[in-house]
Amino acid sequence: MVGVLALQGAFREHIISLEKLGVKAKEVRTLSDLSSIDSIILPGGESTVQGKLLRALNMMVPLKSMIEQGLPVLATCAGLILLANKIDNDENTYLSTLPVSVKRNAYGRQVSSFITTSNLGPLNAVEMIFIRAPYITNVEDVVEVLSMHDGKITGVRYKNQIGLSFHPELSNDLRCHELFLKLTK
Ligand code: GLN
């Protein structure tokens, strides 16, 4: 069963994207919900709020170890921040399973939200919607870079984890979700 972390943020849109691909998802809201999933999407929203809720609900440590043991993850925007080993402009870290550094709200106030089209790994011309997005400032050698925008890394894969700065669930393009579903096979 595909799980979508449903504590805060744009989780419904991910569930709709999965439904369009014929996949029924489970909303993950509690510790016990974690036991019934074989993959998870971490949605965009507010990483500080999501991080606090994960801790308050005692989900942070179990979710971290599930990811370290191979649970496939698609993390978008705030979700990417939750996965990152380091956040350049924040002293917090959350799941710390992805060996990258990110910068929160990295595109500044003037152009904090925008849409662009770019390649993502094997995929051509993916529509990418950025909303107060982070970008990736540093990756360890083991991390595969999937996408860039303006010289900055916006998509990565490391083992069972895909991290994206943008919001594929707000686009009609379902190929990012398909890429994630392939990780689960
Ligand atoms: N700015 C948010 C954060 O720092 C991320 C924005 C998003 O997920 N669209 O957590």
Boltz pocket constraint, residues with backbone or C-beta under 6 A from the ligand:
constraints:
  - pocket:
      binder: B
      contacts: [[A, 43], [A, 44], [A, 45], [A, 46], [A, 47], [A, 48], [A, 76], [A, 77], [A, 78], [A, 79], [A, 81], [A, 104], [A, 105], [A, 131], [A, 132], [A, 133], [A, 134]]
      max_distance: 6.0
